[in-house]
Structure formats: structure tokens, C-alpha cells
Amino acid sequence: MIAWIVGIFATAVLLVLFVFWLRGTFRGRYFYHFKNTPAADDPEFLRVLPGVSDSTEAPGRVTGFYATPGEIYRARLDAIALAVDAVYMETYYMTNGRRADDLAAALIERAQAGVTVRLIADAQGAGKVARAYWDRLRAGGVDVRFYNQFEWFAPAEYLTRTHRKLLAIDGKVAMVGGTGVSDEWDGTWQDDAPWSDVEVKLEGLVVDRLCGTFLRQWACVGGYIDFACASGVAREGDRPVLVTTGNYTSGVSPLGVLYQTCMAAARRRLWVASPYFLPDTTTRLALAHAAERGVDVRILTMGRRNDRMFVYHASRELYGELLGAGVRVYEYQPSLMHAKALLVDDAWATLGSANFDPMSFFSNAELNVSTNDDALLDPLNRWFVARMAESHEVTCEEWRHRPWWSWAHGKFWLRFRRVL
């Protein structure tokens, strides 16, 4: 009997490894090498960055920056309430609760007023939501589709998710960030603070690009591409905005190139926020090289208050070489730090859904926006300063004397970092 159990277990493990092998999970990734990289405030920087990072560029402006769950959810509901033509929303994580109910009420109200309302929810990320919720949306006139539902004849494909958080209204206003639709952002532990996250509101022709990003995904879930959504309005003084979606081929990650180009362009400051911080070798080298040439490199990531303790321990095992190179690491203390952002000098910023991990770089559909608009640079700088003041800075000495069980835990989970 024991032999049968061992045989079944071994077969299952081999099958999983075989599936990962078929997907190229264990394949080596390309190293990116940079030479003569211009500074982020050099005009040459923007001439090359869209091409090397497979991004689209369009003029736009930042008209809102939101840094608490309350601000983010209220801004979304206010934007939806003003819709007259179309509401497009794509999201990854959803759970039943007040935030989901508020969203449903807002979407249904607009749908019944004659507005076209389309929602893409990730089949895995929204898997906890009760069927009655989706029935309620559909009965109210909302067109709901699920991204990448499980199919037995392609099980490996289920590992690929849409991790984007996008809301586009009438082709004129869009919101991009890292916040799902769940009461968890309001605090999941007793007497705990809300999660720390950020979201940005954009206007201008860049909204057309974001609508196109949604519609491409809408076609993937069985919908049709409606060009009537394009109605972004340009204004004098709009800044260039890059839209990076994270689709990759042959091991080359657009988001990886985007982030590493920003690292190579940094001259004075490179501040990174990512909760699930599992950078690959080439990204770690880019961070270390920036610190070694005198750039103020800081990583803001999650501390012990988090929703994935195994990722936390795995991430900590990567601190050593970064700390040794002069990178400063801050672990946020009040709650989960969930924002994904990067600030280069006082000249460039990127913000969105992409973590510094292999899933974001090489598997998931992501969405980041990048710009040199002061309307994003200034509040993002203040946000970083405030969050780091609430964080614990990890020292080399502390890291070297971490408990053995933390070391063992981290080493184990690092073996699976490409699928965490």
C-alpha cells in the first residue's frame, strides 16, 4: 500500500515538472546589457525606451494620484458614475464584500442607464466570488467575461493570468494601479492598518491606448473590438506616457527591459516598491550596479504583515547580495505594502500592476504606465518618503544573523520562485 502511495506521489511530481518543462519554466532568461544609457531627463531616453520595452507612447496627463484604499475605491466609483458611453474594467483579484458590492451597484446603475459596461475578471483571481454576484451583474446589464478559465486539454496555460487593474471611462479617463476589488485592502488583520497601494488617473490620447489594451483582452475572452471607444482629447502641455502590457516572447520581458533601462538611466536616485520582490539574476545585478556607481537605491517591500509568508521568506534570501552592494531595503510595518512603482531621479516614474518577480515579467498579462509628469513624480516621491518612514530598514548584520528556520524556509521556496 505504501509503495502505491509513493508511486502515485512520484508520478504526480514528475507530471508537474514535465508541465513546467513544456512551458519553459526552467529555461534560462536573457541578460540585458546596457551601454551609453542616457539619463531619464535626457530627450534620447524617451526616443529609445518605447522600442526596447515594447511599449506604446501617447501624450497624456496625470489628473489624480490616490494612495489609500478609500481614495482609490472612491475615485473609481466617482469615475464610473460620470460615464455616458462605455465603462471598461479589467481586474485580477476579487472577493465578496462591501467593495465588490459597491462596484456592482455602480456598474449596474450605469448599465441600466444605457451605458455599455464590460468587465474582465481573472478566472483564478476572482475564483472566490460567489456565482450569485456574477448573476446579479449580468441581470443588471453588465457584460462579464472571465480570463483564462481552466481547460483540461491545456492545463499549463492556467498558470498565465491577467494581473492588470484597469478602468477606462468613455475613452476619456483611465485609472491604472495595483489594487484589486476586495475588502482585504481595508485591512485583513485585527487592528491592522489598510494595505498601502497606489493608483493613478490619466487623461489625454493615452487613454485610447489603454482602451485598445482592454479591447485586445476583450477579444481574447470572446468579445469584439469596438473602435467607437477612441475619444481621448489632447491638450497643450500633455506629457509623453508609455503603456507597457508585459506580453513576452522567447524569454525577453518588456517589463524587465523597461525596469532595467530605468535602472541603467538612474544617476542620483532609484526607488523601487514591490510587495512580492523576487527579482531574477539580471535584475538583481542591475540594482547592484546602480548602487555601486553611487545611485541611492532603495527597495520598499512587504514586512511580516503580509498575505504570502512563503514569498516573504524567499524574498529575504535575495537581500544579501543587494545589501552588500549598497542597496537599502525597507520592510513596511503597519500592513501589507502592495504598491508596484519605480522612481528614477526626479525625472521618471512607472506605476501599475507588475511586481519584481518572474510571474509578472514572464507569465502574467500586466499593465504599467510611465511618465515624466510632475503630477505623478511629486506625490509618488512623498508617498515613498512616508512609507519608508513607517518601515524597518534591514541591515547586513541583521540579515546575516537571521534565524536558521527563516533561511531554510526561504531557500526552499526560492526553488519555486518562477511560479510563486
N, C-alpha and C positions, 0 to 999 in steps of 0.2 A: 504493500500500500504506500509506504514511504517513497519507494522507488518511482511509483506512478506520479506522486505529487511533485517530486524533484524533477522528473522528466517533463511534466506539464509546465512547471515554472521555468525551466531552462528553455523550453521551446518558445514560451511567451517572450522571454528576454531576447532570444535570438531574432524573433519576428520583429520586435520593436527596433532592435539595432539594424535589421535589414531595411525596414521602412525609412529610418533616419539616413541610412546609406543611400537609398534610392533618391531621397530628397537632397542629397549633397550636404547634409548637416555637418559631416566631419571633414568636408573639403576645406583646404586652406584658402584664406582670403588674400586679396591683393594688398600689397603695401603701397601707400601713396607717398611719393617723393616730390618735394616742392623745391623750386629754385627761383630766385628773384621775385618772390611773392610781394606784391605791393601792400602798403598799409591799407587799413579799412577805409580811411578817409581819402585815399588816392583814387582819382577817376578811373585808373586802369583796373582797380579791384572789381568794379561793377561791370566792366566790359567783358571780363573773362568768367566771373563766378557763375552766371546763369548757365553757360555752356558746360563747364566742367561738373556742375552739380545737377545737370539735367533739370533745371528749374525754368519756369516761365516768369517773365518780368512784365509788369504793367504799372502805370502810375496810380498812386492812391494816397490815402491819408489815414492816420490813426485818429479816430474820434472818440475812443473810450479805452480805458485800462482799468481792469477790475481785479482785485486781489483778495477777496474773501468770498466764500460760497454764497453768502447773502447777496453781495453785489452782483456776482456772476449770474445767479438764477434770476434776480430781479431784472437785470439788463436783458436777458434772453426773453423773458415774458413781456417786457415793455416793447421789444422789437417785434415780437410776434403780433402783439395787439395792434400794431400800426400797419400790418401787411394788407395790401389791397389786391395783389395779383397772385403771388406764389410764396410759399414757405418751403424751403428745402432744409432738411436736417439729417445729419449722419452722426451716429454716436456708437461707442463701444460698450461701455458698462452702464447697465440699468438695473435697478431693483424696485420693488413695490414700496410705496411710501408717499409722504407728503410731496416731495419734489416731483416724483413721477405723476402724481395726481394733478398737481398744478400745471404741469406741462400738458397733460391730456386735456384738461379743461380749456387751456389757451388754444391748442391746436384744433379742437373740435369747434370752438366758438368761431374761429376764422373759416374753417371748412364749411360750416353751415351758413356763413355769410357770403359764400361763393368763391372763396379763395382756394386755389389749388394747393393742397398740403401733402407733401411727400416726406416720408420718414424711412430711413435705412437704419436698422438696428442690427448689430452683430449678433449672429445666432448663438455664439458661445457667451459673449459678454452680457447679453440680455437674457440668458437662459433661465435666470431665477424669477423672471417676471411671470406672473400668473396669466394663463391664456385669456381669462376674462378681461384683462387690461387691453389686450390687442383687439378682442372682440368689441370692446367699448369704443376704441379709436376708429375701427372700421365702420361700425354702425353710425358713428358721427361724421363720416365722410373723409376720414384721413386714409390715404393710400400708404399702407405699411408693407415693407419688404424686409426680408432677413438676409443678411450677407453670409454666404458660405455655410449653409446648413450641412449637417453630417450626411455623407453618402457612402454606403458600404463599398461601392466599386472604386472609390477614391479616398480612402481613409486618411492618407498622409496629407491631403490638401486641407483637412480640417485644422491643421496647425497654423494655417495662414488666416489672420484675422484683419478686419478693418479696425484700426485703433484710433481713427480720426474722430475729432469733435468739431463739427462744422454746422453753423446755422447761417443760412442765406435768405434774405428777405427782399422780394421784388426785384432781385438783381441789382439792388442799390446799396444794401447794407449787409455785412457779413461779420460773424464772430468766430474766432478760432482760439483754441486753447487746449487744456488738458483735463477739463472737468467733465465727468460723466453725469448721469441723471440718477442720483441716489442720495438718500438721507445720510449715508456714510460720510459725505463731505462735511456734514454739520457736526461730526464728532461721533466716533463709534465706541469709545470707552467712557466709563462713568467719570464725570467731572473733567472730561478731556476737552481740549480746545478744538475748534474746527480745523479741518485739513487746510494746509496752505497751498493755494493754487493760483494761477493767473490766467486771464483771458483778455483778448484784445478785440476791439470793434474797428472795422475798416470800411471806408467808403471810397468811391472812385472806380476807375476802369478795372482795377484789380479784382473787384467783385465779380466781373464777368469771368475771369479766370477761375475763381473759386466755384462759381455756378457750373462751369464746364467740368471741373473736378468732380463735383457731385453727380452731374449727369452721366459722366463716364461710368461711375459706380452704379448709378441707377440702371443703366443698360445692362450691367453685369447681373443684376438681380431681376431682370425681365421687363424693365420699363423701357420707355422710348426717350430719345434725346430731343428735347423741345428747345429750339433756338429762340423762342419768344422770351426766354428769361433774361437775355442780354440787354441791360439798360443802364449800366454803370455810367456815371456822369463825371467827366474830368473837370478839374478846377485848376486855376493858376496856383502854382506853389505846391502841387502834389509831388510826392517823393517816389522814387522807384521802390517797388515792393516785389520781392521774389516769392513765388509759391513753389514749394518742394513737396512732392507727394510720396517719395520714398519707394517707388517701384524700382526693382533692381534686376539685373541680368548678369550671368556669368560671374557672380561673386563681387561685382562692383556696386557699391551702395551710394546712391545720390546723396543721401543724408550723411553718410560717412565722409564723402568728399566735401560736402557743404561745411560740416563741422570742422574738419581738419584744415580746410582752406582758411577758415576764420582763425583757427589756432595759429597757423603759419603767418597770418596777417597781423596778429596782435603785436603791439610794440610796448605798451605800458600795462595793460590790464586784460585778463581773460577770466571772466567769472562764469561758472557753469552751474546750473541747477538741474538735477535729475534724481528722482527717488530711487529708481532701480538702476543703480550705477554699476554696470558690468562691461566696461569698455574693452574692446579687443586689443590685441598687442599693438597694432599700428596706431590706434587712438591713444593708448597709454604713452607710447613713445612721443606722439605729437604733443601731449600735455607736458611730459617731462622736458622735452626740448624747449618748449616755450618758457618754462620756469628756469631752465639752465641759461637762457640768454637774457635773463633779468626781468621777464614779464611777471607781473603779480597774478599768479594763477591760483584760483580758489574753487573748490568743489563744495557745493551745498547739496547735501543729500539727506536721506532719512536716518533717524536715530532708532532707538529701541522701541519707540511707539510707531508701529507700522503694521501693515496688513500681510506682509510676507517675510517672516523672520528668517526663512532659509535664504532668501535673496540678500538680506542684510548681512548675514554671516559670510556668504560668498563674496559680496562686495568688499567687505573688510579685508579679505585676503589679498586684494589688489592694491591696498593702500601703501604697502611697504615701498615699492619702487617709486611711487609718486611722492611720498613724503621725503624719501631720500634725495629726490631731485629738487626739492624745494616747493612742491605743490602743497598748499594748505587745504585741509579737509575739515569741513564743518558738518556735524550731525545735528539736525534740527531736533529740539527737545519737546516743545509743547504737544505736538501731534504728528501726524504723517505729513511730510513735505512732499507734495505731489506734482509740483510745477516742473515744466521742462523748458529751460530757457538758456540762452548764452549771450553774454555781453562782451563786446570787443572794444577796448579803449573807451572813448566817449563817442564812437563813430558808427557802430553797427550792432544790431541785435537780431536774434532769431528766437522764435517762440512758437510753441504748438504742442503736438501730441507725442513727439518722438523722444524716447528715453535714450540714454547712452548704454544701449545693450544690443546684443545680436538680433533679438527678435524685431526691434524697431529698425535696425539697419538692413537686415537681410530677409525678413519674412513678412512683417505686417504692412498693410497699407496705412501710411501715416500722412500727416499734413502739418507742415511748418510754414510760417511766413517770416520773412526777414526784411529789415528796412533800416534806413538811417534817419528816420523821422524822430525828431526830438520829443514828440508827443508819446513815443514809446521809450526812448532812451532814458529820459529823465525819471519817469515813475518806476521803470524797471530798476534803475540804479538805486532809488530809495527803497524799493522792495527788497533788493539784495542786502542792503545795509541793515534794514530792520530785521530780516530773517536771520542773518548771521549773528546779530546781537542776541538772538534767542537760541543760539546753537552752542554746542560744545565743540571746541577745536581739538581734534585728535593730534597728539604729538607722536614723534617717532618712538620716544621712550615708552609711552603708553601702549603703542601698537606692538612693540617688541615683547611686552610683558602681558599680552592678552591671555586669558585663560586657555588651557590646553583644549578644553571641550569646545570653545569657540573656534579655535584653529582647526580641530578635526571636523566640526560641523561645516565650516566654510570650505575646507579642502574637498569634502565630499560633494557639496552642491556645485562647486565650480566645474566639476566634470560634466554637468548638465546645463551650463550657462547659456548655451545656444538655443535652448528650448524653454528656459525659465520665463 
